[in-house]
Amino acid sequence: MKKGFDNDKYLKMQSEHIRERISKFGNKLYLEFGGKLFDDFHASRVLPGFEPDSKLQMLLQLKDQAEIVIVISAEDIEDNKMRGDYGITYDSDVLRLIDAFQSVGLYVGSVCLTKFNEQPSAVLFQKKLESIGIKSYRHYKIPGYPSDVKSIVSDEGYGKNDFIQTERPLVVITAPGPGSGKMATCLSQLYHEHKRGVKAGYAKFETFPIWNIPLKHPVNLAYEAATADLQDVNMIDPFHLEAYGVTTVNYNRDIEIFPVVNAMFELIAGESPYKSPTDMGVNMAGNCIVDDEACCIASKQEIIRRYYAALCEKKTKGYTKNDIMKLELLMKQAGVTPDDRPVVVSALEKEKITDGKPAAAIELPDGRIVTGKTSELLGAASSALLNAIKMLAGIEDEVKLISPDAIEPIQMLKTNYLGSNNPRLHTDEILTALSATAAHSDVARKALEHLPLLKGCDAHSTVLLSSVDIQIFKKLGINLTCEPKYEENGRVFHKH
């Protein structure tokens, strides 16, 4: 797998750029931090070489200067809003983030509850924070936000918000998810700081879209695919083009809100430090792409994966938040179709030659593709997984890693005692059986040791897989797609 991104260069350049921005604002910068800090797997897929925790590692280089303020909407707490990737509520995720930041040595200064209106759940959450020694503050909904700038930037607007006490030059404003009020929190703080005679600054850190690569570059198209549920659209920044005569890329929400934000800056500080939304950003990722072709290939694959994910969600739930027509348009703009995903072609060919039985394919790091078919003992995904590690380990195809005698008792447990109608082993069950076999089999042990090499590989199934199989592929770091159809014709309910 070819690297297209220099992660070490990124860590150095990004931290230096943020230090430089801090110095421009009298040694006090509020940095709105978008995207995922700990597990940015989207970035690592479209920028091969980008580590999922790169942004966290960059912050660790600034940890003596930085403190974290986590922002959460009181309305989201009251509504029990969930994080889809973790399956936990936003307030639980705040606690998770506090633990995660503190465990790596980053200082969490406080939590800010935005849109606060005495919501019972928000009040209880604030008491929970108090009990664990975390300071919390309340920010309120402001009538006329964001258009009534004069009312917002006044003692009756931002002035009513609690002033968040901070100690360090760099204040990182982050949140469990979008719509939490990060920007409003930053601007409220600027208002209070300037009232106190402190000329603090604001900057925005978003990895995507990357501002200094072309608008229709596959990396930026992949970002649109990732946010197809939010209807984000990448655009040329007209303010930057007018101010500097330079073409840069931003996205619609930042461009639409910039005149309002600019007016707020002028009311708070007398003048705006920025001439465009691009000026507000500090992202250096575009300067660290070292192999554009590798990033293009990876991003095109990501667009196809997003397309398949939307199709499968619609099949299993009956609806999808993602705009499938938009994803089809993005594939067209990127010049790809599902057939440009090699594992799709291989899996469908395997299905044909096995009389339409479910099949799966995995592409190995060196480009070889292995397939798996459905049998009495194994599902296609389990079969493909075993075949993949056998090939990586150089084990002959006819060698059985696990004896049928070891598989049959597991099947009996499933069908006779646990009430399953499907005797075939899921991927978690086959890996458990392989691990048990490895205790007394050198061949099984050798195969098991090659399992980590599947991280970052692509896979495709010709039918929808169970949630168990999907989670195993995710834990192994395999990029899985599925055809939007059930194994049994006519089924309308997705079994987990």
NORFENBEL-V301204 format. One record per residue. N is the residue number from 1. RES is the residue in one small letter. PSI is psi in whole degrees, 0 to 359 (* if undefined). Layout:
# NORFENBEL-V301204
n=N res=RES psi=PSI
n=N res=RES psi=PSI
This chain:
# NORFENBEL-V301204
n=1 res=m psi=117
n=2 res=k psi=133
n=3 res=k psi=139
n=4 res=g psi=359
n=5 res=f psi=134
n=6 res=d psi=100
n=7 res=n psi=321
n=8 res=d psi=317
n=9 res=k psi=319
n=10 res=y psi=313
n=11 res=l psi=317
n=12 res=k psi=311
n=13 res=m psi=319
n=14 res=q psi=315
n=15 res=s psi=322
n=16 res=e psi=320
n=17 res=h psi=322
n=18 res=i psi=320
n=19 res=r psi=318
n=20 res=e psi=320
n=21 res=r psi=323
n=22 res=i psi=316
n=23 res=s psi=335
n=24 res=k psi=344
n=25 res=f psi=43
n=26 res=g psi=30
n=27 res=n psi=32
n=28 res=k psi=110
n=29 res=l psi=128
n=30 res=y psi=116
n=31 res=l psi=109
n=32 res=e psi=118
n=33 res=f psi=106
n=34 res=g psi=163
n=35 res=g psi=184
n=36 res=k psi=133
n=37 res=l psi=319
n=38 res=f psi=331
n=39 res=d psi=61
n=40 res=d psi=77
n=41 res=f psi=333
n=42 res=h psi=312
n=43 res=a psi=321
n=44 res=s psi=335
n=45 res=r psi=320
n=46 res=v psi=342
n=47 res=l psi=79
n=48 res=p psi=123
n=49 res=g psi=337
n=50 res=f psi=123
n=51 res=e psi=140
n=52 res=p psi=334
n=53 res=d psi=23
n=54 res=s psi=318
n=55 res=k psi=324
n=56 res=l psi=315
n=57 res=q psi=325
n=58 res=m psi=317
n=59 res=l psi=326
n=60 res=l psi=332
n=61 res=q psi=345
n=62 res=l psi=14
n=63 res=k psi=333
n=64 res=d psi=338
n=65 res=q psi=346
n=66 res=a psi=148
n=67 res=e psi=154
n=68 res=i psi=134
n=69 res=v psi=121
n=70 res=i psi=129
n=71 res=v psi=136
n=72 res=i psi=139
n=73 res=s psi=130
n=74 res=a psi=330
n=75 res=e psi=322
n=76 res=d psi=325
n=77 res=i psi=313
n=78 res=e psi=325
n=79 res=d psi=2
n=80 res=n psi=42
n=81 res=k psi=138
n=82 res=m psi=149
n=83 res=r psi=116
n=84 res=g psi=325
n=85 res=d psi=330
n=86 res=y psi=342
n=87 res=g psi=29
n=88 res=i psi=159
n=89 res=t psi=161
n=90 res=y psi=321
n=91 res=d psi=324
n=92 res=s psi=325
n=93 res=d psi=327
n=94 res=v psi=315
n=95 res=l psi=320
n=96 res=r psi=317
n=97 res=l psi=320
n=98 res=i psi=312
n=99 res=d psi=316
n=100 res=a psi=316
n=101 res=f psi=313
n=102 res=q psi=328
n=103 res=s psi=337
n=104 res=v psi=6
n=105 res=g psi=12
n=106 res=l psi=140
n=107 res=y psi=119
n=108 res=v psi=109
n=109 res=g psi=318
n=110 res=s psi=175
n=111 res=v psi=137
n=112 res=c psi=125
n=113 res=l psi=111
n=114 res=t psi=166
n=115 res=k psi=38
n=116 res=f psi=132
n=117 res=n psi=44
n=118 res=e psi=31
n=119 res=q psi=129
n=120 res=p psi=317
n=121 res=s psi=325
n=122 res=a psi=321
n=123 res=v psi=316
n=124 res=l psi=321
n=125 res=f psi=322
n=126 res=q psi=322
n=127 res=k psi=324
n=128 res=k psi=315
n=129 res=l psi=318
n=130 res=e psi=321
n=131 res=s psi=336
n=132 res=i psi=9
n=133 res=g psi=22
n=134 res=i psi=124
n=135 res=k psi=146
n=136 res=s psi=154
n=137 res=y psi=159
n=138 res=r psi=130
n=139 res=h psi=145
n=140 res=y psi=159
n=141 res=k psi=134
n=142 res=i psi=122
n=143 res=p psi=135
n=144 res=g psi=3
n=145 res=y psi=134
n=146 res=p psi=6
n=147 res=s psi=326
n=148 res=d psi=77
n=149 res=v psi=317
n=150 res=k psi=323
n=151 res=s psi=324
n=152 res=i psi=311
n=153 res=v psi=70
n=154 res=s psi=173
n=155 res=d psi=337
n=156 res=e psi=349
n=157 res=g psi=257
n=158 res=y psi=330
n=159 res=g psi=336
n=160 res=k psi=341
n=161 res=n psi=149
n=162 res=d psi=141
n=163 res=f psi=122
n=164 res=i psi=117
n=165 res=q psi=120
n=166 res=t psi=157
n=167 res=e psi=337
n=168 res=r psi=163
n=169 res=p psi=325
n=170 res=l psi=117
n=171 res=v psi=110
n=172 res=v psi=118
n=173 res=i psi=113
n=174 res=t psi=173
n=175 res=a psi=163
n=176 res=p psi=334
n=177 res=g psi=182
n=178 res=p psi=158
n=179 res=g psi=14
n=180 res=s psi=339
n=181 res=g psi=34
n=182 res=k psi=311
n=183 res=m psi=317
n=184 res=a psi=323
n=185 res=t psi=316
n=186 res=c psi=313
n=187 res=l psi=324
n=188 res=s psi=318
n=189 res=q psi=320
n=190 res=l psi=317
n=191 res=y psi=311
n=192 res=h psi=321
n=193 res=e psi=314
n=194 res=h psi=327
n=195 res=k psi=333
n=196 res=r psi=6
n=197 res=g psi=13
n=198 res=v psi=121
n=199 res=k psi=71
n=200 res=a psi=162
n=201 res=g psi=172
n=202 res=y psi=142
n=203 res=a psi=163
n=204 res=k psi=133
n=205 res=f psi=104
n=206 res=e psi=134
n=207 res=t psi=322
n=208 res=f psi=152
n=209 res=p psi=154
n=210 res=i psi=122
n=211 res=w psi=333
n=212 res=n psi=32
n=213 res=i psi=164
n=214 res=p psi=154
n=215 res=l psi=316
n=216 res=k psi=22
n=217 res=h psi=140
n=218 res=p psi=327
n=219 res=v psi=318
n=220 res=n psi=326
n=221 res=l psi=323
n=222 res=a psi=328
n=223 res=y psi=319
n=224 res=e psi=322
n=225 res=a psi=322
n=226 res=a psi=336
n=227 res=t psi=29
n=228 res=a psi=338
n=229 res=d psi=339
n=230 res=l psi=352
n=231 res=q psi=30
n=232 res=d psi=143
n=233 res=v psi=128
n=234 res=n psi=141
n=235 res=m psi=155
n=236 res=i psi=133
n=237 res=d psi=105
n=238 res=p psi=330
n=239 res=f psi=320
n=240 res=h psi=319
n=241 res=l psi=318
n=242 res=e psi=321
n=243 res=a psi=322
n=244 res=y psi=349
n=245 res=g psi=22
n=246 res=v psi=134
n=247 res=t psi=122
n=248 res=t psi=166
n=249 res=v psi=137
n=250 res=n psi=189
n=251 res=y psi=162
n=252 res=n psi=319
n=253 res=r psi=318
n=254 res=d psi=322
n=255 res=i psi=319
n=256 res=e psi=323
n=257 res=i psi=348
n=258 res=f psi=315
n=259 res=p psi=324
n=260 res=v psi=313
n=261 res=v psi=319
n=262 res=n psi=317
n=263 res=a psi=324
n=264 res=m psi=316
n=265 res=f psi=315
n=266 res=e psi=321
n=267 res=l psi=325
n=268 res=i psi=310
n=269 res=a psi=357
n=270 res=g psi=335
n=271 res=e psi=159
n=272 res=s psi=136
n=273 res=p psi=353
n=274 res=y psi=146
n=275 res=k psi=353
n=276 res=s psi=160
n=277 res=p psi=330
n=278 res=t psi=322
n=279 res=d psi=326
n=280 res=m psi=338
n=281 res=g psi=157
n=282 res=v psi=16
n=283 res=n psi=127
n=284 res=m psi=10
n=285 res=a psi=321
n=286 res=g psi=333
n=287 res=n psi=354
n=288 res=c psi=10
n=289 res=i psi=119
n=290 res=v psi=344
n=291 res=d psi=95
n=292 res=d psi=322
n=293 res=e psi=319
n=294 res=a psi=319
n=295 res=c psi=324
n=296 res=c psi=313
n=297 res=i psi=313
n=298 res=a psi=320
n=299 res=s psi=322
n=300 res=k psi=320
n=301 res=q psi=323
n=302 res=e psi=321
n=303 res=i psi=317
n=304 res=i psi=319
n=305 res=r psi=318
n=306 res=r psi=323
n=307 res=y psi=312
n=308 res=y psi=321
n=309 res=a psi=319
n=310 res=a psi=318
n=311 res=l psi=318
n=312 res=c psi=321
n=313 res=e psi=319
n=314 res=k psi=322
n=315 res=k psi=317
n=316 res=t psi=327
n=317 res=k psi=343
n=318 res=g psi=354
n=319 res=y psi=167
n=320 res=t psi=141
n=321 res=k psi=340
n=322 res=n psi=147
n=323 res=d psi=101
n=324 res=i psi=322
n=325 res=m psi=323
n=326 res=k psi=319
n=327 res=l psi=322
n=328 res=e psi=320
n=329 res=l psi=319
n=330 res=l psi=322
n=331 res=m psi=319
n=332 res=k psi=317
n=333 res=q psi=326
n=334 res=a psi=350
n=335 res=g psi=36
n=336 res=v psi=160
n=337 res=t psi=170
n=338 res=p psi=333
n=339 res=d psi=345
n=340 res=d psi=2
n=341 res=r psi=103
n=342 res=p psi=323
n=343 res=v psi=334
n=344 res=v psi=310
n=345 res=v psi=314
n=346 res=s psi=318
n=347 res=a psi=317
n=348 res=l psi=324
n=349 res=e psi=318
n=350 res=k psi=321
n=351 res=e psi=319
n=352 res=k psi=315
n=353 res=i psi=356
n=354 res=t psi=32
n=355 res=d psi=38
n=356 res=g psi=8
n=357 res=k psi=150
n=358 res=p psi=140
n=359 res=a psi=164
n=360 res=a psi=155
n=361 res=a psi=145
n=362 res=i psi=131
n=363 res=e psi=123
n=364 res=l psi=165
n=365 res=p psi=331
n=366 res=d psi=6
n=367 res=g psi=346
n=368 res=r psi=148
n=369 res=i psi=130
n=370 res=v psi=151
n=371 res=t psi=166
n=372 res=g psi=146
n=373 res=k psi=164
n=374 res=t psi=133
n=375 res=s psi=181
n=376 res=e psi=333
n=377 res=l psi=322
n=378 res=l psi=147
n=379 res=g psi=164
n=380 res=a psi=321
n=381 res=a psi=318
n=382 res=s psi=318
n=383 res=s psi=315
n=384 res=a psi=322
n=385 res=l psi=315
n=386 res=l psi=317
n=387 res=n psi=326
n=388 res=a psi=313
n=389 res=i psi=334
n=390 res=k psi=315
n=391 res=m psi=319
n=392 res=l psi=325
n=393 res=a psi=356
n=394 res=g psi=30
n=395 res=i psi=134
n=396 res=e psi=146
n=397 res=d psi=325
n=398 res=e psi=347
n=399 res=v psi=130
n=400 res=k psi=120
n=401 res=l psi=327
n=402 res=i psi=131
n=403 res=s psi=140
n=404 res=p psi=331
n=405 res=d psi=334
n=406 res=a psi=334
n=407 res=i psi=321
n=408 res=e psi=320
n=409 res=p psi=327
n=410 res=i psi=320
n=411 res=q psi=319
n=412 res=m psi=319
n=413 res=l psi=315
n=414 res=k psi=311
n=415 res=t psi=321
n=416 res=n psi=329
n=417 res=y psi=332
n=418 res=l psi=3
n=419 res=g psi=18
n=420 res=s psi=141
n=421 res=n psi=346
n=422 res=n psi=109
n=423 res=p psi=345
n=424 res=r psi=147
n=425 res=l psi=132
n=426 res=h psi=171
n=427 res=t psi=323
n=428 res=d psi=323
n=429 res=e psi=322
n=430 res=i psi=325
n=431 res=l psi=326
n=432 res=t psi=316
n=433 res=a psi=321
n=434 res=l psi=319
n=435 res=s psi=319
n=436 res=a psi=320
n=437 res=t psi=325
n=438 res=a psi=341
n=439 res=a psi=334
n=440 res=h psi=13
n=441 res=s psi=118
n=442 res=d psi=325
n=443 res=v psi=314
n=444 res=a psi=320
n=445 res=r psi=318
n=446 res=k psi=317
n=447 res=a psi=316
n=448 res=l psi=323
n=449 res=e psi=341
n=450 res=h psi=359
n=451 res=l psi=319
n=452 res=p psi=339
n=453 res=l psi=350
n=454 res=l psi=351
n=455 res=k psi=128
n=456 res=g psi=355
n=457 res=c psi=159
n=458 res=d psi=149
n=459 res=a psi=154
n=460 res=h psi=139
n=461 res=s psi=143
n=462 res=t psi=358
n=463 res=v psi=164
n=464 res=l psi=133
n=465 res=l psi=164
n=466 res=s psi=161
n=467 res=s psi=330
n=468 res=v psi=311
n=469 res=d psi=319
n=470 res=i psi=317
n=471 res=q psi=322
n=472 res=i psi=315
n=473 res=f psi=321
n=474 res=k psi=316
n=475 res=k psi=328
n=476 res=l psi=351
n=477 res=g psi=20
n=478 res=i psi=133
n=479 res=n psi=98
n=480 res=l psi=139
n=481 res=t psi=158
n=482 res=c psi=150
n=483 res=e psi=142
n=484 res=p psi=64
n=485 res=k psi=153
n=486 res=y psi=157
n=487 res=e psi=321
n=488 res=e psi=127
n=489 res=n psi=141
n=490 res=g psi=355
n=491 res=r psi=143
n=492 res=v psi=352
n=493 res=f psi=133
n=494 res=h psi=112
n=495 res=k psi=135
n=496 res=h psi=*
